[in-house]
Amino acid sequence: MQKFTLETYDQEEIQEGIIKNDQSVLKWLYESQFHKLEKYILNNSGSSEQAKDTYQEAYITVWNKVRKGAFHPTNGTGLTGYLYQVGKNKWIDQLRSVRVKKTTDLSPQHDRAVEDEEDVLDDYRVQVEAEFKLLGDKCREIISRFYFKRQSMEEIAKVFQWTEATTRNNKYRCLQRLREKVKTKIND
């Protein structure tokens, strides 16, 4: 069981203790502030082990900032509040990165699902191409210039001698027409 001291330090003593590497101040800061962040992480999809890792990173970040003189407190609890906020931000970053790093299932069942999805996309692509060919000449021209030739609205407007607003409206209408035709064909 960890022994927790009842001793407390004010803002200046904590900063001086960090700069001088005073073990009693560093230990007090570490032990007294950990549970706040741990509670936050446990309430936000984390484990105790993740809380320890995140707190360790936050603690080192704050320690480095204070040692370099890059931390300037605005009130009496600025440093402890800053430590909590750094930890909280690190946890939020971790949660975001987990969402980004989704793993892919490589089972045969997954392969069939991917193939089925690719077949649906191929069918959709074929349908879009077929309906695109049936659009009027101006619609095909506007969509081709914008999406395939990557021309700006200004460039397309000059070709048709329209304003940019008219060009934008016509492009929107053409796309809506194409979407409706494809949607109708797919639902048949």
PyMOL commands that set and color helices and strands:
alter all, ss='L'
color gray80, all
select helices_A, chain A and resi 11-20+23-42+48-68+78-100+108-134+137-148+153-160+164-187
alter helices_A, ss='H'
color red, helices_A
deselect
rebuild
show_as cartoon
